[in-house]
Amino acid sequence: MKLARSKKGVSPLITTILLIAFAVALGVVVMNWGRTTANKIGFECPDEVSIKISELKGKPNVCIDQQEKTIRITLENGPAYEVVQIFGQAITDNDVFQFTMDKTMKKREIHQIVVDYDPATYGKVNKLTLIPYVYIYDSMDISDCADNVFEKEFANGVPDC
């Protein structure tokens, strides 16, 4: 029995082009994976990332609404970076209250956040700590800027609205 020999096949030129395309695609996948991994490991938040509580007439613009059971905080973002998330902690008479703001603050934006807070449960707020989160370079991953924490102490607690 004779095997039929067919002259049909892939030409060497097309084979070379397919191999180069495969190598390029594989290289892109590996480089993206490596960049993301390296960014998470070696990321340091820039010093220019800054948020703070806005002040009116020298007093912080933060208050507790007893009827609505909320804390109102007016925040200012610095001129250098967008902040994509803020993690906050309020040290109170009775406990540590934590909250998250998931709204992006553009550069130099002022934004008021309203956080559910029951003064009867937690007592007065003695200290607020705010930690900004920013994008890691050009990726969609975010990282905290724990070195750029904003802290504000209130000797008599946060005032009522």
Number of C-alpha atoms within 10 A of each C-alpha: 3 4 5 6 6 6 6 6 6 8 8 9 8 10 11 11 11 12 11 12 12 11 11 12 11 11 12 11 10 11 11 12 11 11 12 16 11 11 16 14 9 8 13 14 19 13 10 11 21 22 24 21 22 18 13 9 6 7 9 18 18 23 18 24 18 14 9 10 15 18 22 19 19 17 21 20 22 19 14 14 18 20 26 18 20 20 16 19 17 21 20 19 15 13 13 13 14 15 14 14 15 12 12 15 22 17 16 15 15 17 17 14 15 17 16 13 20 17 19 10 11 16 15 22 26 16 18 21 16 24 22 26 22 22 17 17 13 8 11 9 12 15 17 21 21 13 13 18 17 16 15 14 14 13 9 9 17 20 15 12 13
